[in-house]
């Protein structure tokens, strides 16, 4: 039998779990204070839903569940690999929410402001910041087509990050429609825009020459590649310059509103920036997209955008929807590396008792001590010195003894 967790998945020791509980609690507290309500959905979804969800590269990372019994036998006989699976683990929380809303919309308020904090699964190549099982903390607004929905999500998400002590971050914002309009005006065919956007999104990592090389490798029109390269080289990648190249420059008005309003709400506590290359990988985004980046971590620690067509795949009519997700694992990783301590947390104290002590009295003593400490009741070991050393190493501040008022604080030991 193997004792290690599966690759890309982790066992959590008590100290880290306590930190995660605190961080998730503060995030939930912030979300709920803003009027968002929490729901839960199953971790398994129908494969047809997952396949049609426009999840970009994530569709290649789905953990699929094979059919069972006679259905599996029939699928094997068909010789078609696609017939082997009828369900899969969710790769994010957006598709499950869209299905949930489609099924329950008549019982939900409009607009519906919703929280999801749960595990998702992707068959990633494990590396720092990328696991196969991880937690996402999402808030979404369904039923509101105005840019105020984007502003509210940015405001609430950034307040959640601030409330857990996260600082020095930037909210990057773009609108996929503006970028796609500019690229189309340069000569890229509509059916190639998704591919072009994915390459353009890498500009911060591979530079302008890297973008040119990758687009050339994709055998896209040379004139269009040259037009984009010249535009980047000119250095005038402002919102006005990009919008001016769109067929409908008015699309930029909502983005300008969100940028200015979000900046006013930030009040210098964090930065808000227009990021012309930001597209995000999921194909279901239809308008504005946003990401939170920070100097302590390579990559985004939160992201989201508008996905007005997702619910419509289930009910045949468009429902405006926009969401923002905190990358919980990345945020926890950053805070752990910084030596983050839970504010106001009670110190841990051990209450040691001996065989023959009145255990009910021991528990009463522990309850009295809990007004000041988090108290763990333990049988006293034969080698007290060794036991006290182990308790100190485990983060206890000291030990008390059954029937005695004295508390031995490790900080006072010589």
C-alpha positions as CSV (number, residue, x, y, z in Angstrom):
1,X,0.0,0.0,0.0
2,X,1.3,3.5,-0.9
3,X,1.3,6.2,1.8
4,X,1.8,9.2,-0.4
5,X,-1.1,11.2,-1.8
6,X,-1.6,10.9,-5.6
7,X,0.5,13.2,-7.7
8,X,-0.9,16.7,-7.9
9,X,-2.9,16.2,-4.8
10,X,-2.0,17.0,-1.2
11,X,-2.5,16.0,2.4
12,X,-2.7,19.0,4.6
13,X,-1.1,19.2,8.1
14,X,-3.1,20.8,10.9
15,X,-1.2,24.2,10.8
16,X,-1.8,24.7,7.1
17,X,-5.4,23.6,7.4
18,X,-6.0,26.1,10.2
19,X,-4.7,28.8,7.9
20,X,-6.8,27.7,5.0
21,X,-9.9,27.6,7.2
22,X,-9.3,31.1,8.4
23,X,-8.6,32.5,4.9
24,X,-11.7,30.8,3.5
25,X,-13.8,32.1,6.4
26,X,-12.6,35.7,5.8
27,X,-13.4,35.4,2.1
28,X,-16.9,34.0,2.8
29,X,-17.5,36.7,5.4
30,X,-16.7,39.4,2.9
31,X,-18.9,37.8,0.2
32,X,-21.8,37.3,2.5
33,X,-21.6,40.9,3.9
34,X,-22.1,42.1,0.2
35,X,-25.3,40.0,-0.1
36,X,-24.0,37.0,-2.0
37,X,-25.5,33.6,-1.1
38,X,-23.6,30.3,-1.0
39,X,-24.7,27.2,-3.0
40,X,-23.2,23.8,-3.6
41,X,-23.2,21.6,-6.7
42,X,-22.0,18.0,-7.4
43,X,-18.4,17.5,-8.3
44,X,-19.4,15.3,-11.2
45,X,-21.1,16.6,-14.4
46,X,-22.5,15.0,-17.5
47,X,-19.8,14.6,-20.2
48,X,-22.0,16.2,-22.8
49,X,-22.2,19.3,-20.7
50,X,-18.5,19.4,-20.1
51,X,-17.6,18.8,-23.8
52,X,-19.9,21.7,-24.9
53,X,-18.8,24.2,-22.2
54,X,-16.1,26.0,-24.3
55,X,-13.6,25.6,-21.5
56,X,-10.6,26.1,-23.8
57,X,-7.5,24.0,-22.9
58,X,-9.3,22.8,-19.8
59,X,-11.4,20.5,-21.9
60,X,-8.2,18.4,-22.4
61,X,-7.7,18.2,-18.7
62,X,-11.0,16.6,-17.6
63,X,-10.9,13.6,-15.4
64,X,-13.4,11.3,-17.1
65,X,-15.4,8.6,-15.3
66,X,-16.0,5.4,-17.3
67,X,-19.4,3.9,-17.7
68,X,-20.3,0.9,-15.6
69,X,-21.7,-2.6,-16.1
70,X,-23.5,-3.3,-19.4
71,X,-23.1,0.2,-20.6
72,X,-19.3,-0.1,-20.4
73,X,-19.4,-3.5,-22.2
74,X,-21.5,-1.9,-25.0
75,X,-19.1,1.1,-25.2
76,X,-16.1,-1.2,-25.4
77,X,-17.8,-3.2,-28.2
78,X,-18.4,0.0,-30.2
79,X,-14.7,0.7,-30.5
80,X,-15.3,4.4,-30.1
81,X,-13.2,5.9,-27.2
82,X,-15.7,8.7,-26.7
83,X,-18.4,6.2,-25.7
84,X,-16.4,5.0,-22.7
85,X,-17.3,7.9,-20.5
86,X,-20.6,9.5,-19.5
87,X,-19.5,11.9,-16.8
88,X,-16.4,13.8,-15.5
89,X,-15.1,15.8,-12.6
90,X,-15.8,19.5,-12.9
91,X,-12.7,21.6,-14.1
92,X,-14.2,24.8,-12.7
93,X,-17.3,26.1,-11.0
94,X,-18.8,28.1,-13.9
95,X,-20.4,25.3,-15.9
96,X,-22.0,23.7,-12.8
97,X,-23.4,27.1,-11.8
98,X,-24.8,27.7,-15.2
99,X,-26.6,24.3,-15.1
100,X,-27.7,24.9,-11.6
101,X,-29.2,28.3,-12.6
102,X,-31.0,26.8,-15.6
103,X,-32.5,24.1,-13.4
104,X,-33.6,26.4,-10.5
105,X,-34.0,29.8,-12.1
106,X,-37.7,30.0,-11.2
107,X,-36.9,29.8,-7.5
108,X,-33.9,32.2,-7.5
109,X,-33.8,36.0,-7.1
110,X,-33.0,38.2,-10.1
111,X,-30.2,39.2,-10.2
112,X,-28.8,36.2,-8.5
113,X,-25.7,37.0,-6.5
114,X,-24.0,33.7,-5.6
115,X,-21.0,32.2,-3.8
116,X,-19.3,28.9,-4.6
117,X,-16.2,27.7,-2.7
118,X,-15.4,24.2,-3.6
119,X,-12.9,21.7,-5.1
120,X,-12.3,21.4,-8.8
121,X,-10.1,18.9,-10.7
122,X,-7.8,19.2,-13.7
123,X,-5.4,16.6,-15.1
124,X,-2.6,19.1,-15.0
125,X,1.1,18.5,-15.1
126,X,1.7,19.2,-11.4
127,X,4.0,22.1,-10.5
128,X,4.2,25.0,-8.1
129,X,0.8,26.7,-8.1
130,X,-0.8,24.0,-10.3
131,X,-2.4,21.0,-8.6
132,X,-4.8,18.4,-9.9
133,X,-7.2,19.0,-7.1
134,X,-7.7,22.5,-5.8
135,X,-10.1,25.0,-4.2
136,X,-11.7,27.9,-6.0
137,X,-13.6,30.7,-4.3
138,X,-16.1,32.2,-6.8
139,X,-18.7,35.0,-6.8
140,X,-21.0,35.4,-9.7
141,X,-23.9,37.7,-10.7
142,X,-26.5,36.3,-13.1
143,X,-29.3,38.4,-14.6
144,X,-27.5,41.7,-14.7
145,X,-26.2,42.9,-18.1
146,X,-24.9,46.3,-16.9
147,X,-21.2,47.0,-16.3
148,X,-22.2,47.7,-12.6
149,X,-22.0,43.9,-12.2
150,X,-18.4,43.9,-13.2
151,X,-17.6,46.8,-10.9
152,X,-19.3,45.1,-7.9
153,X,-17.5,41.9,-8.5
154,X,-14.1,43.7,-8.7
155,X,-15.0,45.7,-5.5
156,X,-16.1,42.6,-3.5
157,X,-13.2,40.4,-4.6
158,X,-10.5,43.0,-3.9
159,X,-12.0,43.6,-0.5
160,X,-11.8,39.9,0.2
161,X,-8.1,39.9,-0.8
162,X,-7.5,43.0,1.4
163,X,-9.3,41.4,4.3
164,X,-6.9,38.5,4.4
165,X,-3.9,40.7,4.3
166,X,-3.2,40.5,0.6
167,X,-1.5,43.6,-0.7
168,X,0.5,45.0,-3.7
169,X,-1.8,43.5,-6.4
170,X,-3.1,44.9,-9.7
171,X,-6.6,44.3,-11.2
172,X,-6.0,44.0,-15.0
173,X,-9.1,44.5,-17.2
174,X,-9.9,44.1,-20.9
175,X,-12.8,43.4,-23.2
176,X,-12.4,40.5,-25.6
177,X,-14.8,42.2,-28.1
178,X,-12.5,45.2,-28.4
179,X,-9.4,43.0,-28.9
180,X,-11.1,40.7,-31.4
181,X,-12.5,43.8,-33.3
182,X,-9.0,45.2,-33.6
183,X,-7.5,41.9,-34.8
184,X,-10.2,41.4,-37.4
185,X,-9.6,45.0,-38.7
186,X,-5.9,44.0,-39.2
187,X,-6.9,41.1,-41.5
188,X,-7.2,38.1,-39.2
189,X,-10.1,35.9,-40.2
190,X,-12.9,35.6,-37.6
191,X,-12.4,31.8,-37.2
192,X,-8.7,32.3,-36.3
193,X,-9.3,35.0,-33.6
194,X,-9.4,32.6,-30.7
195,X,-6.0,31.3,-31.7
196,X,-4.6,34.7,-32.3
197,X,-5.8,36.0,-28.9
198,X,-4.2,33.0,-27.1
199,X,-0.9,34.0,-28.7
200,X,-1.3,37.7,-28.0
201,X,-2.1,36.9,-24.4
202,X,1.4,35.6,-24.0
203,X,3.0,38.9,-25.0
204,X,4.2,39.6,-21.4
205,X,6.0,36.3,-21.3
206,X,7.4,35.9,-24.9
207,X,7.5,39.5,-26.1
208,X,6.5,41.1,-29.4
209,X,9.0,38.9,-31.4
210,X,7.7,35.8,-29.7
211,X,4.1,36.7,-30.6
212,X,5.2,37.3,-34.3
213,X,7.1,34.0,-34.4
214,X,4.2,32.0,-32.9
215,X,1.6,33.6,-35.3
216,X,3.9,32.9,-38.2
217,X,4.2,29.3,-37.1
218,X,0.4,29.0,-37.1
219,X,0.6,30.1,-40.8
220,X,-1.6,33.1,-40.4
221,X,-1.6,35.9,-43.0
222,X,1.7,37.7,-43.1
223,X,0.0,41.1,-43.7
224,X,-2.1,40.7,-40.6
225,X,0.9,39.6,-38.5
226,X,2.8,42.6,-39.8
227,X,0.0,45.0,-39.0
228,X,-0.2,43.6,-35.4
229,X,3.6,43.8,-35.0
230,X,3.7,47.4,-36.3
231,X,0.9,48.3,-33.8
232,X,2.8,46.8,-30.9
233,X,6.1,48.4,-32.0
234,X,4.5,51.8,-32.2
235,X,3.9,51.5,-28.4
236,X,0.5,53.2,-28.6
237,X,-1.5,50.2,-27.1
238,X,-3.9,52.4,-25.3
239,X,-7.6,51.7,-24.9
240,X,-8.5,54.6,-27.3
241,X,-6.0,53.4,-29.9
242,X,-7.3,49.9,-29.8
243,X,-11.0,50.9,-29.7
244,X,-10.4,53.2,-32.8
245,X,-9.5,50.1,-34.8
246,X,-12.8,48.4,-34.0
247,X,-15.9,48.5,-36.1
248,X,-17.8,49.7,-33.1
249,X,-15.6,51.9,-30.9
250,X,-18.5,52.4,-28.5
251,X,-17.9,49.0,-27.1
252,X,-15.0,50.6,-25.2
253,X,-17.4,52.9,-23.3
254,X,-18.4,50.2,-20.8
255,X,-14.7,49.3,-20.3
256,X,-13.7,52.9,-19.7
257,X,-16.6,53.1,-17.1
258,X,-15.4,50.0,-15.3
259,X,-11.8,51.1,-15.3
260,X,-12.5,54.6,-13.9
261,X,-15.1,53.4,-11.3
262,X,-12.9,50.5,-10.1
263,X,-9.9,52.9,-9.8
264,X,-12.0,55.3,-7.7
265,X,-13.1,52.5,-5.4
266,X,-9.5,51.2,-5.1
267,X,-8.5,54.6,-3.5
268,X,-4.8,53.7,-3.9
269,X,-5.1,50.4,-2.0
270,X,-4.3,48.5,-5.1
271,X,-3.8,49.2,-8.8
272,X,-6.3,49.0,-11.7
273,X,-5.0,48.8,-15.2
274,X,-6.1,48.3,-18.8
275,X,-4.4,45.2,-20.2
276,X,-4.9,45.0,-24.0
277,X,-3.4,41.5,-24.3
278,X,-5.6,39.9,-21.6
279,X,-8.1,37.4,-23.0
280,X,-8.2,34.4,-20.6
281,X,-8.2,30.9,-21.9
282,X,-11.8,29.9,-21.6
283,X,-13.8,30.2,-24.7
284,X,-17.1,31.0,-22.9
285,X,-16.1,34.6,-22.1
286,X,-18.1,37.0,-24.2
287,X,-17.1,40.5,-23.1
288,X,-15.0,42.0,-20.2
289,X,-12.4,39.8,-18.6
290,X,-10.2,40.6,-15.6
291,X,-7.3,39.1,-13.6
292,X,-5.5,40.0,-10.4
293,X,-1.7,39.7,-10.5
294,X,0.9,40.5,-7.9
295,X,4.7,40.6,-7.7
296,X,4.9,37.8,-5.2
297,X,3.7,35.1,-7.6
298,X,4.2,34.5,-11.4
299,X,0.7,34.4,-12.8
300,X,-2.8,35.4,-11.8
301,X,-4.2,34.9,-8.3
302,X,-7.8,35.7,-9.3
303,X,-9.6,36.0,-12.6
304,X,-13.0,36.0,-14.3
305,X,-15.2,37.7,-16.8
306,X,-18.6,37.9,-18.5
307,X,-20.1,34.7,-20.0
308,X,-23.5,35.7,-21.3
309,X,-24.0,32.7,-23.5
310,X,-23.4,29.8,-21.0
311,X,-26.8,29.5,-19.4
312,X,-28.4,29.8,-22.8
313,X,-26.8,26.5,-23.8
314,X,-29.2,24.9,-21.4
315,X,-32.4,26.9,-21.8
316,X,-32.2,28.4,-25.3
317,X,-32.2,32.0,-24.2
318,X,-29.5,34.3,-23.2
319,X,-28.9,35.1,-19.5
320,X,-26.3,37.8,-18.7
321,X,-23.7,36.4,-16.3
322,X,-20.3,37.5,-14.9
323,X,-18.0,35.9,-12.3
324,X,-14.8,36.4,-10.5
325,X,-12.8,33.5,-9.0
326,X,-10.0,33.7,-6.4
327,X,-7.2,31.2,-6.9
328,X,-7.4,30.0,-3.3
329,X,-4.4,27.7,-3.5
330,X,-2.1,30.4,-4.9
331,X,-3.3,33.0,-2.3
332,X,-2.7,30.5,0.5
333,X,0.8,29.6,-0.9
334,X,1.8,33.2,-1.1
335,X,0.6,33.9,2.5
336,X,2.4,30.8,3.8
337,X,5.7,31.8,2.2
338,X,5.3,35.2,3.8
339,X,4.9,33.6,7.2
340,X,1.4,34.8,7.6
341,X,-0.1,34.5,11.1
342,X,-3.8,34.4,11.8
343,X,-4.7,37.7,13.5
344,X,-6.1,37.3,17.0
345,X,-5.8,33.5,17.1
346,X,-5.7,32.0,20.6
347,X,-2.5,30.3,21.5
348,X,-2.5,26.5,21.9
349,X,-2.1,25.1,25.4
350,X,-1.9,21.5,26.5
351,X,-3.7,20.3,29.7
352,X,-1.9,17.2,31.0
353,X,-3.6,14.7,33.3
354,X,-2.5,11.5,35.0
355,X,-4.1,8.1,35.4
356,X,-6.5,8.2,38.3
357,X,-7.4,11.9,37.8
358,X,-11.2,12.8,37.7
359,X,-11.6,13.2,34.0
360,X,-14.8,15.2,34.3
361,X,-12.9,17.6,36.5
362,X,-10.1,17.7,33.9
363,X,-12.6,18.7,31.2
364,X,-14.1,21.4,33.4
365,X,-10.6,22.8,34.0
366,X,-10.0,22.7,30.2
367,X,-13.2,24.6,29.6
368,X,-12.2,27.4,32.1
369,X,-8.7,27.7,30.4
370,X,-10.4,28.0,26.9
371,X,-11.4,31.6,27.8
372,X,-7.8,32.4,27.1
373,X,-6.3,29.5,25.1
374,X,-7.2,26.8,22.7
375,X,-6.8,23.8,25.0
376,X,-5.9,20.2,24.1
377,X,-6.4,17.6,26.8
378,X,-3.7,14.9,26.8
379,X,-2.5,12.1,29.1
380,X,0.8,12.9,30.7
381,X,3.7,10.9,29.2
382,X,6.2,8.9,31.2
383,X,9.0,11.2,29.9
384,X,7.5,14.6,30.7
385,X,10.5,16.6,29.3
386,X,10.3,14.8,26.0
387,X,6.6,15.3,25.8
388,X,6.9,19.1,26.5
389,X,9.6,19.4,23.8
390,X,7.3,17.7,21.3
391,X,4.4,20.0,22.3
392,X,6.6,23.1,21.8
393,X,7.7,21.9,18.4
394,X,4.1,21.4,17.5
395,X,3.3,25.1,18.2
396,X,2.0,24.9,21.8
397,X,2.9,27.8,24.0
398,X,2.9,25.8,27.2
399,X,1.3,23.2,29.4
400,X,-1.1,23.1,32.3
401,X,-1.5,20.2,34.7
402,X,-4.8,18.7,36.0
403,X,-5.8,20.1,39.4
404,X,-3.1,22.8,39.5
405,X,-3.4,26.5,38.7
406,X,0.2,26.9,37.4
407,X,0.8,27.1,33.6
408,X,4.3,26.2,32.3
409,X,5.0,28.6,29.4
410,X,7.7,27.3,27.1
411,X,9.0,30.9,26.6
412,X,9.9,31.1,30.3
413,X,12.0,27.9,30.2
414,X,15.8,28.2,30.6
